Amino acid sequence: MADLLGLALKFLRRHCNTAVFAITTQCNCKCVMCGMYKNPPEFMPLENVEKVLRFLAENRFLVVYFTGGEPTLHPHIEKAIKMADNLNLATTLTTNGNLEAESVKKLKEAGLRVLSVSLDHWKPQICERIRGIKGIMKRQIEAITYAKNLGLRVYALVYLNPHLVLDGVEKIIEYVNSSLGVPIGFCYPAKTDVNTFRLHDEFKGDLQGKLRESVKTILRLKRAGYKIMNTGSYLEDLLRFSEGKPNFYCKGGETTVYIDWHGDLYPCFLKPKMFNLLGDGSYKLQEKVECDDCYINCFREPSLLSQVLKSPRLLLKETVYALPIRNLIF
């Protein structure tokens, strides 16, 4: 695994960039908020994965976040993680939880730094309704427990869905922190249909108000010391959306990017393609981006990395916010 000191030195040298890398379209769930499973099954060949990872290593990237589809269905996912690790990139991967324990073990052996496992509710029937798979909650909990027992850094990644905001997010935070004994992170809902990553937003009418109340609860519990992965500044900005200057801007296209299985690079899920990494052209990331168009946390939260070193106030605040989850970070 890429050593912490090496990663810290990279960060201090302003290697702060993050890539969301959709390595395959193949998926074994049918999630209501995601259209990826409707795509023909495709995966990026390993030699192209290596080209992408080398581009990241040569362009001040610190983190590569493997996703899909279901990234563990890629036939060479362990080799991809090992490649990234050898290039001193911090590796993180999100799984829907529909995988075997042996897969989790192989991910750790390959050098995976952080694993996030999807979990949408404390009721199995709601998890099944959201993911479209019978028995999915049991498998998700088994994956979280097995990873934790292996000593792999793991947390539950929760889609802020209508069932959850109506039933109360406090209970899922208590359940994950106390019963499962791991931190929890939340995905803020969004609708995207601009490029190859499509998401569906189920929040309309009164549910929007409930969603806002849920964010207030998450921020309150984070301030109270619960193990919540989302940055405090991001949660604060969710509550002030379109009302004044944010704590920090999204740097999509500059310090955070989305790369798909074709090697196409985008600023985020909502912007058009910038270039393809598998050609022979010159590749230039954008500069001085200050975007406040949305709050898709895959790009908004990693954008904080490049801005905390320029703001002592922001750095101090996020250091305090991060204390309960420091074991997962370090």
Backbone torsions as a table, in degrees:
resi	resn	phi	psi	omega
1	MET	NA	138.3	177.3
2	ALA	-52.3	127.4	-173.1
3	ASP	-74.4	149.4	-175.2
4	LEU	-62.0	-40.9	-179.3
5	LEU	-61.8	-44.0	178.9
6	GLY	-61.9	-41.2	178.4
7	LEU	-66.8	-39.5	179.4
8	ALA	-64.1	-41.0	178.9
9	LEU	-65.9	-38.4	175.8
10	LYS	-60.5	-44.5	-179.0
11	PHE	-61.6	-43.6	180.0
12	LEU	-66.7	-23.8	175.1
13	ARG	-88.0	13.5	177.3
14	ARG	66.3	32.9	166.4
15	HIS	-87.9	86.1	-168.0
16	CYS	-117.5	6.7	-170.8
17	ASN	-81.5	152.7	179.5
18	THR	-129.8	134.9	176.2
19	ALA	-115.4	128.3	170.0
20	VAL	-92.2	112.4	-169.1
21	PHE	-114.2	101.9	177.3
22	ALA	-83.5	97.8	-168.9
23	ILE	-83.2	-15.9	179.3
24	THR	-156.7	155.2	172.7
25	THR	-93.5	-16.3	-173.9
26	GLN	-62.5	136.1	-178.5
27	CYS	-146.7	150.9	179.1
28	ASN	-115.8	20.6	170.2
29	CYS	-129.4	168.5	177.2
30	LYS	-130.8	69.3	-171.6
31	CYS	-70.7	139.2	-175.3
32	VAL	-67.6	-25.2	-175.4
33	MET	-96.3	1.9	-173.9
34	CYS	-134.3	136.9	179.5
35	GLY	-102.2	9.1	-174.3
36	MET	-62.4	-37.2	-176.3
37	TYR	-65.0	-16.5	179.4
38	LYS	-79.7	-13.6	179.5
39	ASN	-75.7	153.1	171.0
40	PRO	-59.9	142.0	-179.5
41	PRO	-66.4	119.5	178.2
42	GLU	-136.4	153.0	171.6
43	PHE	-144.9	152.1	180.0
44	MET	-77.7	128.4	176.4
45	PRO	-58.8	151.2	-173.7
46	LEU	-60.5	-37.3	-179.4
47	GLU	-65.1	-31.1	176.7
48	ASN	-76.7	-34.3	174.2
49	VAL	-57.5	-43.4	179.9
50	GLU	-62.3	-40.7	177.9
51	LYS	-60.5	-43.5	179.6
52	VAL	-63.3	-46.5	-177.5
53	LEU	-64.5	-36.8	177.6
54	ARG	-66.4	-38.2	175.0
55	PHE	-59.2	-44.0	-179.6
56	LEU	-62.9	-45.6	-178.3
57	ALA	-63.1	-31.4	-177.0
58	GLU	-88.6	-3.3	-175.1
59	ASN	-128.6	41.4	169.1
60	ARG	64.4	29.3	175.1
61	PHE	-86.5	142.2	179.4
62	LEU	-108.0	-38.4	-172.3
63	VAL	-125.5	135.5	169.1
64	VAL	-120.2	125.8	-173.5
65	TYR	-110.8	104.1	-177.8
66	PHE	-78.7	127.8	177.7
67	THR	-142.9	-167.0	-179.3
68	GLY	-154.9	-135.6	22.5
69	GLY	34.4	-163.3	174.3
70	GLU	-100.9	107.3	-171.6
71	PRO	-61.3	-27.3	-179.2
72	THR	-71.5	-9.1	176.0
73	LEU	-84.0	-11.1	174.8
74	HIS	-63.8	130.6	-174.3
75	PRO	-63.9	-16.8	-178.1
76	HIS	-126.7	33.5	-175.3
77	ILE	-61.7	-39.5	-179.6
78	GLU	-65.1	-39.7	177.9
79	LYS	-65.6	-37.2	178.3
80	ALA	-63.3	-43.3	178.8
81	ILE	-64.7	-42.2	179.2
82	LYS	-62.4	-41.8	176.7
83	MET	-58.5	-48.5	-179.5
84	ALA	-61.4	-42.1	179.8
85	ASP	-62.9	-41.9	179.1
86	ASN	-65.1	-24.6	177.2
87	LEU	-88.9	9.5	179.2
88	ASN	60.6	39.2	171.6
89	LEU	-100.2	135.5	175.2
90	ALA	-73.4	124.8	-174.9
91	THR	-104.8	134.5	174.2
92	THR	-137.2	150.4	-175.7
93	LEU	-145.3	138.9	174.4
94	THR	-109.8	129.6	175.7
95	THR	-117.0	149.7	174.9
96	ASN	-75.4	-5.9	177.5
97	GLY	92.7	-6.8	-179.2
98	ASN	-88.4	68.3	-176.2
99	LEU	-147.1	165.5	180.0
100	GLU	-85.4	155.1	178.5
101	ALA	-59.4	-35.6	-179.7
102	GLU	-60.4	-33.1	178.4
103	SER	-65.2	-39.9	178.5
104	VAL	-62.7	-43.4	179.6
105	LYS	-61.1	-42.8	-179.8
106	LYS	-65.9	-35.6	177.3
107	LEU	-62.0	-44.2	179.3
108	LYS	-64.3	-44.3	-179.1
109	GLU	-63.5	-29.5	179.5
110	ALA	-74.7	-16.3	178.1
111	GLY	111.5	14.1	178.7
112	LEU	-58.9	132.3	-177.7
113	ARG	-86.9	-45.1	-177.6
114	VAL	-138.4	135.5	175.3
115	LEU	-116.3	131.0	170.8
116	SER	-115.2	136.8	-176.8
117	VAL	-118.4	126.9	-179.4
118	SER	-63.4	140.0	175.1
119	LEU	-157.6	124.6	-168.2
120	ASP	-109.5	-13.7	-175.9
121	HIS	-170.0	168.3	174.7
122	TRP	-90.7	-5.9	178.2
123	LYS	-102.1	123.8	-177.7
124	PRO	-56.8	-38.7	-175.7
125	GLN	-66.9	-31.0	177.7
126	ILE	-74.3	-39.3	175.2
127	CYS	-58.9	-41.5	179.5
128	GLU	-66.2	-37.9	179.7
129	ARG	-65.4	-38.6	-178.4
130	ILE	-76.3	-39.8	-174.9
131	ARG	-94.5	-14.2	177.3
132	GLY	72.5	22.4	-177.4
133	ILE	-135.9	129.0	176.8
134	LYS	-67.7	138.7	176.0
135	GLY	72.3	15.3	-174.7
136	ILE	-66.8	-36.3	-178.1
137	MET	-63.3	-41.0	178.7
138	LYS	-59.5	-42.3	-179.0
139	ARG	-69.6	-37.1	178.6
140	GLN	-64.1	-44.6	179.8
141	ILE	-65.6	-39.6	177.2
142	GLU	-61.4	-41.0	179.7
143	ALA	-65.3	-43.8	178.8
144	ILE	-62.2	-47.4	-177.8
145	THR	-64.0	-44.1	-179.0
146	TYR	-64.4	-44.6	179.4
147	ALA	-61.8	-43.0	179.1
148	LYS	-61.3	-44.4	-179.3
149	ASN	-68.0	-27.0	176.6
150	LEU	-74.4	-16.1	-175.3
151	GLY	89.4	13.9	176.7
152	LEU	-82.9	135.6	175.6
153	ARG	-64.1	121.9	-174.6
154	VAL	-143.4	146.5	172.3
155	TYR	-145.5	161.1	177.4
156	ALA	-88.8	130.6	179.6
157	LEU	-107.1	116.8	-170.3
158	VAL	-111.8	123.7	172.9
159	TYR	-76.2	124.6	178.7
160	LEU	-71.9	87.7	-174.2
161	ASN	-98.9	161.9	-177.8
162	PRO	-57.1	-38.1	178.8
163	HIS	-59.9	-41.6	-176.1
164	LEU	-70.0	-43.5	-178.0
165	VAL	-70.6	-25.0	176.2
166	LEU	-78.6	-36.9	-177.3
167	ASP	-85.2	-20.1	177.6
168	GLY	109.3	120.6	-178.1
169	VAL	-74.7	-19.7	-177.8
170	GLU	-59.0	-38.1	-177.2
171	LYS	-67.6	-38.9	179.9
172	ILE	-69.5	-33.9	177.2
173	ILE	-65.8	-46.1	177.1
174	GLU	-59.9	-44.7	-177.3
175	TYR	-61.9	-48.2	-176.9
176	VAL	-70.1	-46.4	-178.9
177	ASN	-66.7	-43.3	-172.9
178	SER	-92.2	-53.4	-175.8
179	SER	-73.7	-43.4	180.0
180	LEU	-89.3	-22.2	176.2
181	GLY	72.0	30.5	178.7
182	VAL	-133.3	162.9	174.7
183	PRO	-69.2	170.0	180.0
184	ILE	-132.3	141.9	174.2
185	GLY	-127.8	153.4	-177.0
186	PHE	-119.2	137.8	171.5
187	CYS	-96.9	121.6	179.1
188	TYR	-78.5	134.4	-175.9
189	PRO	-66.1	146.7	179.8
190	ALA	-154.6	157.1	173.9
191	LYS	-114.8	123.6	179.6
192	THR	-136.6	132.4	175.6
193	ASP	-148.9	32.5	-175.6
194	VAL	-91.5	-43.7	-178.1
195	ASN	-125.6	-145.5	-171.9
196	THR	-82.8	-4.2	178.2
197	PHE	-111.2	112.9	-174.3
198	ARG	-115.6	130.3	177.7
199	LEU	-124.7	154.1	179.8
200	HIS	-118.1	133.0	179.5
201	ASP	-102.3	119.9	-177.1
202	GLU	-95.5	4.7	-172.1
203	PHE	-93.9	117.9	178.4
204	LYS	-141.1	154.9	173.9
205	GLY	57.6	-128.9	-175.4
206	ASP	-62.5	-24.8	-179.1
207	LEU	-63.5	-28.2	178.0
208	GLN	-61.9	-40.5	177.2
209	GLY	-65.0	-40.3	177.9
210	LYS	-64.5	-37.5	178.4
211	LEU	-62.1	-43.7	178.8
212	ARG	-62.7	-42.2	177.9
213	GLU	-62.9	-35.9	178.3
214	SER	-64.2	-41.6	178.2
215	VAL	-63.4	-40.1	176.8
216	LYS	-59.3	-41.7	179.5
217	THR	-65.7	-43.3	179.3
218	ILE	-60.6	-44.5	179.5
219	LEU	-65.0	-41.8	179.6
220	ARG	-61.1	-43.4	-178.5
221	LEU	-72.7	-31.6	175.0
222	LYS	-64.4	-43.7	178.1
223	ARG	-64.7	-25.4	179.3
224	ALA	-83.3	-3.5	175.3
225	GLY	103.5	5.8	175.8
226	TYR	-67.8	152.8	-176.6
227	LYS	-84.2	88.8	-177.7
228	ILE	-119.3	124.9	-172.8
229	MET	-72.1	-31.7	-177.9
230	ASN	-59.2	141.2	178.7
231	THR	-69.9	144.7	-179.7
232	GLY	-62.6	-38.5	-179.3
233	SER	-64.7	-34.9	177.1
234	TYR	-65.9	-45.4	179.3
235	LEU	-62.8	-40.3	176.4
236	GLU	-60.2	-42.0	-178.9
237	ASP	-68.6	-31.9	175.4
238	LEU	-58.8	-33.8	-177.6
239	LEU	-83.3	-13.2	179.9
240	ARG	-113.3	13.6	-175.1
241	PHE	-47.6	126.9	180.0
242	SER	68.6	14.5	179.8
243	GLU	-125.6	83.5	178.1
244	GLY	87.8	-179.3	-176.4
245	LYS	-73.9	136.0	179.5
246	PRO	-75.7	166.6	173.1
247	ASN	-59.8	-38.7	178.6
248	PHE	-156.6	157.0	-178.1
249	TYR	-97.5	161.7	169.9
250	CYS	-78.4	138.3	-179.3
251	LYS	-112.9	32.6	179.3
252	GLY	-56.8	125.9	-176.6
253	GLY	98.1	-17.1	179.1
254	GLU	-111.8	-61.6	-179.6
255	THR	-114.8	-9.6	173.4
256	THR	-131.2	138.4	-178.3
257	VAL	-142.4	160.6	171.4
258	TYR	-113.9	128.9	177.7
259	ILE	-121.1	128.5	-178.8
260	ASP	-100.4	-179.1	-174.4
261	TRP	-67.8	-11.4	174.1
262	HIS	-90.7	-7.5	-174.2
263	GLY	86.1	8.3	176.3
264	ASP	-75.6	134.4	-178.4
265	LEU	-109.9	131.0	-178.9
266	TYR	-125.7	155.8	173.3
267	PRO	-62.7	-35.2	-176.3
268	CYS	-171.1	-166.0	179.3
269	PHE	-78.0	-11.1	-173.6
270	LEU	-110.0	2.1	-176.0
271	LYS	-120.5	154.9	179.7
272	PRO	-71.8	165.8	-177.3
273	LYS	-60.6	140.9	174.5
274	MET	-92.6	-49.1	178.5
275	PHE	-167.8	171.7	175.8
276	ASN	-106.6	131.6	-174.3
277	LEU	-79.6	-10.1	-174.0
278	LEU	-97.7	1.2	176.7
279	GLY	-87.2	-167.6	-178.2
280	ASP	-109.0	9.5	-176.3
281	GLY	-78.7	-179.3	175.1
282	SER	-92.9	140.5	-173.3
283	TYR	-116.9	119.7	-178.6
284	LYS	-126.2	123.8	176.1
285	LEU	-76.4	160.9	-179.0
286	GLN	-73.0	167.2	-179.2
287	GLU	-129.5	150.1	173.2
288	LYS	52.7	43.7	178.8
289	VAL	-77.9	133.3	173.5
290	GLU	-137.5	84.2	-175.5
291	CYS	-102.7	135.9	178.5
292	ASP	-132.5	29.7	-173.6
293	ASP	-77.1	-29.7	-176.0
294	CYS	-154.0	-177.3	-179.1
295	TYR	-131.8	40.5	174.1
296	ILE	-67.8	111.4	-168.7
297	ASN	-71.1	-15.2	175.1
298	CYS	-57.3	-27.7	-176.9
299	PHE	-115.7	-36.3	-177.7
300	ARG	-64.7	-49.5	-175.2
301	GLU	-68.1	-45.4	177.0
302	PRO	-62.4	-22.7	177.7
303	SER	-62.0	-21.4	179.3
304	LEU	-62.7	-32.8	-174.8
305	LEU	-55.9	-42.0	-176.9
306	SER	-79.3	-8.0	-175.1
307	GLN	-108.2	-20.6	-177.8
308	VAL	-68.9	-31.5	-179.6
309	LEU	-69.7	-17.9	179.3
310	LYS	-95.9	-5.0	-176.5
311	SER	-135.6	98.5	178.0
312	PRO	-55.3	-36.3	179.7
313	ARG	-63.2	-45.9	180.0
314	LEU	-66.8	-40.3	179.5
315	LEU	-62.8	-45.6	179.8
316	LEU	-63.8	-44.6	-178.7
317	LYS	-61.5	-46.3	-177.7
318	GLU	-72.1	-28.5	174.8
319	THR	-63.0	-44.3	177.9
320	VAL	-65.3	-45.4	178.9
321	TYR	-58.7	-34.2	-172.9
322	ALA	-83.4	-8.7	-175.5
323	LEU	-54.1	-44.3	-179.4
324	PRO	-65.1	-21.5	-177.8
325	ILE	-113.2	19.5	-174.6
326	ARG	-61.5	-31.4	-179.6
327	ASN	-65.6	-29.1	178.8
328	LEU	-78.6	-30.2	-179.2
329	ILE	-79.9	-43.4	-174.7
330	PHE	-104.4	NA	NA
